Amino acid sequence: MNDTTFNVRIYKTEKRKNGKGVVTSYRVLWQTDGKPWKKPFQKEAQADAFRSALVTAARTGEPFSLATGEPVSWARTDKPEMSWYGFACKFVDIKWTDASAKHRAGIAYALTLATPAMFDGTVCPYDAKEVRTALRRWGFNTKERKHSPERTRDILAWVERNSLPVSALAVPATARALLNAATSRLDGRRVAASSNRRHRVILSNAMAYGVELKLLDKNPLTDLKWKISKTSFQVDRRSVVNPGQARALLDAIEKRRPSGPLLMPFFAALYFAGLRPEEAVNLREKDMTLPEAPDTWGEIYLTAATPDAGKEWTDSGKQRDDRSLKHRPEGESRPVPCAPELVAILRAHLEEHGTGPGGRVFHGVQGHVLATSTIQRVWDRARRDALSKEEYASPLAKRPYDLRHACLSTWLNAGVSPKQVAEWAGNSVEVLHRTYEKCLVGHDEIAMRRISDVLRPGPREPIGKDQPETADDSRTRPDIGT
C-alpha cells in the first residue's frame, strides 16, 4: 500500500477569534488525498511561512505523507529548530576567534541589516534604528553581548521571541526578503556595490553553517536569481596627485601647529613609499634602513599593520587591531624602497621627535598612537590650505589613502615592472593592473603630444611620371577615368 500522495489541496489561513472578536491564533488548513489537516500558530507570519512551505512542496511535485500530512522530506527526526536570532548569534560566535576585528564588525553589520526580514510580523515597540544599534553593537558582538545595558537586553529579548525559525528560509520568498534586507540601508537605498557583494558572501556562509547544523537542507540563496551589482575596482584618476601637488600638501601639513611637524613624515611615507595608513602607523625605527649619505636610497621592512577597527571589536580592547600584513601570512614581511627624499625626512623626524609607543616612528603630540580622527582632520585642513576651491571640492587627494595610489602610479609610469611594483605594494599583479595602474596628472597630455607628432603632416612629394599610381590614386584623382 502506498503511504504517500501527490493529491494535495491547501486552503487559505483561518483566523481564530475569541468571543470578543480578538484573533487568538492562525490555523493552516490543507488536505492530502481528501484527508483534512490543520495546524495552529500564535503568529500570522509563522502560519504564512508554514503555508508557503506547503505550497512550495506541492508545486515542486514533492510527495506528501498520508500519515503526517506533511511533505515526506519533513519527516526527518534529526532536524532541530532554532530561531533566526539565536542562529545568527551562534554564527557570529563561531566566526569570532579567527576573524579580524574589521571582519567581525562587517559580519555584525550584514546580519543587523538582514535580521528585520526575519521578524514574525509582531509590531515592534522599539524604534528601528534603536533595534539595529542593539543588534550591531551588542547582539552580534561575542565579546560585548553579556555586558549589554538593560534596555538593550530587553530589545534583544524581544528580537529573540519574535524571530522566525531558520527553517522558514526554505521558502524562497523568505530567503529573498532576507537577502534584500541585507543589501539595503535603513532608508531603503541599496548599500554600495562592494558592500552588496560582501554581505551576500557573509549570508551565504551563514546559510552553509545552517546546513552544517542541519537547520536547513541546502543553502536557500543559491537558487535565487539576483542581479549582481557592478563594482568598480579602479581608482578615480582624478584623485591622484602629481609630485608638485603632493609636495604642496606635505608643506601645508608641516606648517600646521602643533601636530603638523609630527604628521608630515607620516603622510610622506604614504606618498613616497606607498604604505597603507595602517602599515605606516605601525612602522618602527628598527624596521628601517636610513643611510646617512645624501641622495641614497634606504629600505623599509614592513612586518605588521594596525587597522582601526574600534575597541569593541578587538580582543585587546584597543582602538587598533594588531594584524599581519594584508594578504600575507602571520610573520611574513615585505620590503619597500625608501626614496632619498623620504630618507632625509624620516632621519630629521627621528632626530627631532624620537619614537612613540613601542618604538613607533609616528605618534601624536601627546605621544600616543596616531588616531584615525587626527589623521583625517589634519589631512582635510591641508587640502584646504594647499588646493584651490575647485580642487578641494573635487576628488583630488580626497583621502590620505590617495597618496598611496599616487605613489604606485608614479612607479608604474617610471617604467618599473608591474611585478616589482606589486611586490613592493603588497598586491598581486592582477590587482595592481585592475586598481592602481593610473597615470599622473598631465601624463596623458604627453602621450597625446607624441601621437600628434607622429600624425603631423610633412612636405608632400610630387608623384613623378615614372612613379606607379596606387589604387587610392585612381579613386581620388579626377584625371583618371573608368
Steps between C-alpha positions, in 0.01 A plus 500: 500500500631845402543731802558818298291713266530788257133592541533805722274802553604796715245751625510857619626552855216517750493766773371369834324759719368503855158626614622860491609474138871502582716270287651233726676280243550430132422156361641353180259259326580247228406156368701201381303258283177636653617473862480834687790641702539811713778667695460807729755781548513792739646738242362570154851510350570152637182369342582670170848350499368149566228532236752635245723202568206266433415681177862488383525126568174434314599710199840332469333159489620377835308202642299555820479242777151362562601432860610854592343711224836673445756470221701181532827695530370659822488164675867517601525453874856635523404849382518745792331840517654834591391862478673724249641728770636209703656352187653833393663540843634146475644577155668815634651303788640227276665762275630725779830333586649487151353823363682832505340781698387672179349180365316446829346844463414422137320178593303682769396774256381254235299293749353815655364613165363152426331422833184720471397285203476205738259665747170312526277799431440609860495879531836607643471733802849639441639747247654327196831682540515405867442134413777503242740664744422235760563223247818639346668636811398230750300206367743406224811572706627191680715698739242762599169312488498403870582857604219674312292767683164405646291664228712334234442163663124566487524580128704188426258287702215635287697417184559146628131447574379636170750349257388242247671160513794446266295232322274778366782583258408187305224716353656695209302816580641508853855439378464779244365738765805421714739572214316821409522623858870415530581718199283801593559793733253619760371760251430228243785580262741229392834477674811565291584238239802373694292467818224329299740227391656468843163465674391232253814302580443535875139385471598212275758388758233523769264284294777243452541493877124448530531195274789377715278526808223320305268796539475517121512233232693727264614858457178683400687792340656296221169458317410870508542705185679816601641789303858541617599863549790608286800601706763741375842391621678781323628806676348825377794658320371841605602410856866443410736790573815583305835561676449876520158466659626235741786719622264797538276288723796381708618860542150603612498224761844593636387860554212389720572535871542317725449164327616587147873433541420166664254388234665622178747204496205261542331630185837508323536126565164443332602700194867407451482133614138410423423380852145436611402727793472202737851391395649844554340535844670177606844584354789462749846653487654151494306427180690762297843541342569871460847569355679818609648565157292752303306391191514138610205262498398330823264214571192439714415152631130471573412221743149579630210744481257658745166575329253717690209265578352639823577381850170312530617259228862438599612233745734747670234767551717750311378713213744341256532130428845341475501297178737348248554682172207498262494189275802360687529214751592571862864602539574568132660836426509719190793718390423842353754742347544828682573791265786737597253783564307281743823380663589862578150573633498195729852560633416861587174388662666241723778738601256772602202307639625150579266201505160443656335204677677169432766670289249621242638759260179702486301621800277785612585814694420325828722206408212261433439273200366700207121516497307478175299809593823701538634379166177589319468841667857605416464376144177692441658822625804448279277459194324825586834680532681352199227458239276745319128503577431303186767242582382471860144430380630238254608140575867610488679338798168475682640238737850439638483161325510685168868574568565126470317496167720786380816319608416179319399696190836679511692174519307353207538809285873506578526166322531271801368154412148425633636187671749707698243768587255234613766348729581836657132591533391168651253422221470247221585611147134446408380738773768749403387511136135513600530764768819703507623537146413866472682785329620811674331831425640621167634163387221455246586840351856376441366190327267705281786733400702199392208375290458845346868502403453172315184618325628848411508527116840555338588641155325309222720360230360535142423185310742462212423366159686184566338449842215244501161619606327318782141380520425795726630740233252363245211570735601855595658657193247652255717436189469123533205367312321167524 
